[in-house]
Amino acid sequence: MGYQPIENYGIIGNMHTAALVGMNGSIDWFCCPNFDSPSVFAAILDDKKGGHFKIAPTGPGATHKQIYWPETNVLVTRFLSPDGVAEVIDFMPVGTDRERHDHSELIRRVNVVRGTMPFSMECFPAFNYARDEHEVLINESGAAFHSPNLNLQLSTTLPLEKSDKGVTARFTLNEGQTATFAIGEIRSHVTDYHPFSEEESEHLFEDTVAFWRCWLSKSTYKGRWREMVERSALTLKLLTYEPTGAIVAAPTCSLPEEMGGERNWDYRYT
């Protein structure tokens, strides 16, 4: 896939873990279920075997940009092409009871705003920094990935094709249509794991937006740099580990200041 500049990534999270989403629609860093858990997707470190989860248009000539849903940590990657305009909305649910999937859910909503657009989805996990082998099983809810220490479920109503170490899908959406993909840890107490309906994913989206906006509304800063201050505050809150209140120095590891440099640390510690 090749490497992207670090400034091409946005971040989403739920105060337990975080993910980096590239402007090309690829999640290239995600650890589950916690900030300091071994990586599931780590293409930011090794684009060949690190693992990624990419959703992007397949048509030619698409440009892209990223924005945050106002006053939240919900990330919108927008694709513009001669055929239409589409968005991939990425978030990790907060502000809900989360009884169904606990704290590890990552949701990707694909929406076509205008026109018609074909998409490709690739989900290729690489567990434990690509050191653990895993099994891929297509099931009624999508696909399950089983490794020695972590099991994940990719939930979707779209048909999937099994590939080497992962799954793919090709689909086309028309204006106003939405498709949802959700990936999360399979817990032993979850017995009925079904794909989200569009109504369910919309409900989680609204709850997550409401949570971030409610938290940010407590800010009393009214100065000229308000937007920058609020974005910084939202990022620091995202990087706060909810059970303890500690803030990780960064959500990633092994990103030296220069290739071959000495500062090749794990930054997921306070």
LINSULWO-V665857 format. One record per residue. N is the residue number from 0. PHI is phi in radians with two decimals (none if undefined). PSI is psi in radians with two decimals (none if undefined). D_CENTER is the distance of its C-alpha to the mean C-alpha in Angstrom with 1 decimal. Layout:
# LINSULWO-V665857
n->(N:N)
phi->(PHI:PHI)
psi->(PSI:PSI)
d_center->(D_CENTER:D_CENTER)
This chain:
# LINSULWO-V665857
n->(0:1:2:3:4:5:6:7:8:9:10:11:12:13:14:15:16:17:18:19:20:21:22:23:24:25:26:27:28:29:30:31:32:33:34:35:36:37:38:39:40:41:42:43:44:45:46:47:48:49:50:51:52:53:54:55:56:57:58:59:60:61:62:63:64:65:66:67:68:69:70:71:72:73:74:75:76:77:78:79:80:81:82:83:84:85:86:87:88:89:90:91:92:93:94:95:96:97:98:99:100:101:102:103:104:105:106:107:108:109:110:111:112:113:114:115:116:117:118:119:120:121:122:123:124:125:126:127:128:129:130:131:132:133:134:135:136:137:138:139:140:141:142:143:144:145:146:147:148:149:150:151:152:153:154:155:156:157:158:159:160:161:162:163:164:165:166:167:168:169:170:171:172:173:174:175:176:177:178:179:180:181:182:183:184:185:186:187:188:189:190:191:192:193:194:195:196:197:198:199:200:201:202:203:204:205:206:207:208:209:210:211:212:213:214:215:216:217:218:219:220:221:222:223:224:225:226:227:228:229:230:231:232:233:234:235:236:237:238:239:240:241:242:243:244:245:246:247:248:249:250:251:252:253:254:255:256:257:258:259:260:261:262:263:264:265:266:267:268:269)
phi->(none:1.49:-1.72:-1.79:-1.07:-1.06:-1.27:-1.49:-1.92:-1.84:-2.16:-2.22:-3.07:-2.39:1.19:-2.24:-2.66:-2.60:-2.45:-1.82:-2.04:-1.41:-1.10:-1.49:1.48:-1.85:-1.47:-1.94:-2.65:-2.82:-2.00:-2.42:-1.69:-2.11:-0.92:-1.71:-1.26:-1.03:-1.27:-1.82:-2.09:-2.57:-1.12:-1.12:-1.73:-2.60:-1.27:-1.54:-2.27:-1.30:1.66:-2.73:-2.43:-2.01:-2.27:-2.75:-1.13:-1.76:-1.26:-1.37:1.37:-1.41:-1.87:-2.56:-2.70:-2.15:-2.48:-1.67:-0.98:-0.87:1.12:-2.50:-1.85:-1.60:-1.78:-2.05:-1.81:-1.84:-1.97:-2.11:-2.46:-1.03:-1.57:2.81:-2.23:-2.36:-2.35:-1.94:-1.78:-1.97:-2.80:-2.05:-1.02:-2.42:1.39:-2.13:-1.27:0.91:-1.15:-1.29:-2.22:1.07:-1.88:-1.85:-1.25:-2.20:-2.03:-2.18:-1.89:-1.78:-2.38:-1.72:-1.46:-2.61:1.39:-2.31:-2.50:-1.49:-2.24:-2.18:-2.08:-2.27:-2.17:-2.21:-1.25:-2.44:-1.24:0.95:0.99:1.16:-1.70:-1.75:-1.28:-2.54:-1.88:-1.98:-2.24:-1.39:-2.35:-1.13:-1.65:2.49:-2.66:-2.02:-2.10:-1.98:-2.16:-1.01:-2.11:-2.69:-2.11:-2.12:-2.09:-1.70:-1.82:-2.87:-1.59:-1.45:-1.21:-2.01:-2.01:-1.36:-2.24:-1.10:1.22:-2.92:-2.38:-2.33:-2.67:-2.20:-2.68:-2.20:-2.08:-1.73:-0.91:1.58:-1.52:-2.36:-2.23:-2.08:-2.13:-2.33:-2.22:-2.85:-1.23:-1.46:-1.69:-1.12:-1.52:-1.55:-1.92:-2.22:-1.69:-2.06:-1.09:-1.11:-1.34:-1.12:-1.17:-1.14:-1.17:-1.13:-1.11:-1.14:-1.04:-1.11:-1.10:-1.19:-1.03:-1.11:-1.09:-1.13:-1.20:-1.11:-1.11:-1.21:-1.12:-1.39:-1.18:-1.88:-1.30:-2.22:-1.32:-1.24:-1.77:-0.98:-1.07:-1.19:-1.10:-1.19:-1.14:-1.10:-1.10:-1.08:-1.15:-1.12:-1.14:-1.06:-1.52:-1.55:-1.36:-0.99:-1.12:-2.05:1.47:-1.37:-1.85:-1.25:-1.14:-2.88:-1.44:-2.02:-2.44:1.09:-1.98:-1.21:-1.11:-2.54:-1.03:1.40:-1.33:-1.46:-1.43:-1.90:-1.86:-1.66:-1.63:-1.53:-2.26:-1.44)
psi->(-0.49:2.83:2.54:2.67:2.58:-0.49:-0.12:0.08:2.42:2.88:2.45:2.80:3.06:0.37:0.33:-0.67:3.14:2.87:2.57:2.24:2.13:2.80:-0.31:0.12:0.22:2.25:1.97:0.04:2.16:2.19:2.48:2.32:-0.09:2.93:-0.76:0.25:2.76:2.66:2.61:-0.76:2.22:0.65:-0.32:-0.39:-0.60:1.80:-0.20:-0.77:0.12:-0.40:2.49:2.91:1.72:2.35:2.12:2.71:2.63:-0.21:2.77:2.76:0.26:2.35:2.88:2.73:2.83:2.48:2.78:2.46:2.30:2.28:0.52:3.06:0.52:2.18:2.36:2.08:2.02:2.30:2.25:2.23:2.94:-0.39:-0.26:-2.97:2.30:2.79:2.49:2.02:2.05:2.35:2.84:2.13:2.32:2.81:0.24:3.00:-0.39:0.52:-0.52:-0.76:0.21:-2.37:0.15:0.07:2.38:2.15:2.37:2.02:2.14:2.21:2.30:2.08:-0.66:2.45:-2.68:2.42:2.27:2.54:2.75:2.38:2.31:2.16:1.84:1.50:2.70:1.63:2.58:0.96:0.66:0.39:-0.38:2.38:2.73:2.81:2.48:2.22:2.16:2.27:-3.09:-0.42:-0.14:-1.78:2.55:2.49:2.07:2.12:2.98:-0.58:-0.05:2.37:2.28:2.62:2.19:2.01:2.28:2.72:-0.10:2.61:2.43:2.65:2.32:2.34:3.11:1.95:0.20:-2.91:2.72:2.86:2.56:2.30:2.78:2.34:2.48:2.95:2.23:-0.19:2.62:2.51:2.46:2.36:2.36:2.35:2.37:2.94:2.41:2.02:2.65:-0.48:-0.04:1.99:-0.31:1.41:1.76:2.72:2.56:2.42:2.87:-0.53:-0.72:-0.77:-0.60:-0.69:-0.77:-0.68:-0.84:-0.71:-0.70:-0.77:-0.78:-0.67:-0.89:-0.69:-0.66:-0.77:-0.76:-0.45:-0.26:-0.16:2.42:0.07:2.25:0.29:-3.07:-0.37:0.56:-0.81:-0.73:-0.73:-0.75:-0.66:-0.70:-0.74:-0.76:-0.68:-0.76:-0.66:-0.71:-0.63:0.10:2.21:1.97:-0.73:-0.47:-0.37:0.04:2.56:2.20:2.58:-0.60:2.75:-0.06:3.05:2.87:0.57:1.54:2.76:-0.51:2.62:2.23:0.09:3.05:-0.50:1.13:1.19:2.95:2.01:0.13:0.64:2.65:none)
d_center->(17.6:18.9:17.5:16.3:17.7:15.8:16.4:14.3:11.0:9.5:8.0:6.3:7.9:10.6:13.5:13.2:10.3:7.7:5.1:6.6:6.1:9.7:12.1:12.7:9.5:8.4:5.7:8.8:8.4:7.3:10.3:11.2:12.7:13.7:13.4:16.3:15.6:15.8:12.9:11.4:9.9:12.2:13.3:13.6:16.5:17.8:16.9:19.3:18.4:15.4:13.0:10.2:8.2:9.6:10.6:13.5:17.0:19.8:22.6:24.3:24.4:21.0:20.1:16.9:16.0:13.4:14.3:13.3:14.6:17.9:18.2:14.7:11.3:9.8:8.9:10.8:11.2:14.8:16.7:20.5:23.0:26.6:25.6:23.5:20.5:17.0:13.7:10.1:9.0:5.5:6.2:7.1:10.8:13.6:17.2:17.7:19.8:17.0:19.8:18.3:15.3:15.9:13.3:10.6:9.0:5.4:6.6:6.7:10.3:12.4:15.6:18.7:20.6:23.6:25.2:23.9:21.2:20.5:17.1:16.1:13.2:13.1:11.5:13.4:12.7:15.2:16.0:17.7:17.3:18.3:21.5:21.3:22.1:20.5:21.6:20.0:21.4:21.1:21.8:22.4:18.9:17.2:17.0:17.2:16.8:19.5:20.0:22.7:20.8:17.5:17.0:13.9:14.0:12.2:13.6:14.8:18.3:18.4:20.5:18.9:20.8:21.0:20.9:21.6:19.1:16.6:16.5:16.6:17.3:19.1:19.6:21.1:20.6:23.3:23.4:22.2:20.4:16.9:14.9:12.2:10.1:9.0:8.7:10.5:13.5:16.8:19.2:22.9:23.7:21.5:24.0:22.9:19.3:19.3:16.8:15.9:18.5:17.6:19.6:17.6:14.2:16.2:17.6:14.5:13.3:16.9:17.0:13.9:15.5:18.8:17.8:16.7:19.7:22.1:21.2:21.7:24.9:26.6:26.6:30.2:29.7:31.4:32.1:31.6:28.3:26.7:23.5:22.9:23.8:21.6:18.5:19.5:20.1:16.7:15.1:17.6:17.0:13.3:14.6:17.3:17.4:18.5:21.2:23.1:22.3:22.0:19.8:18.3:19.6:16.3:13.1:14.1:17.3:19.7:19.3:23.0:24.5:26.2:26.2:28.4:28.7:29.4:26.6:24.2:23.1:20.5:19.5:17.8:21.1:22.9)
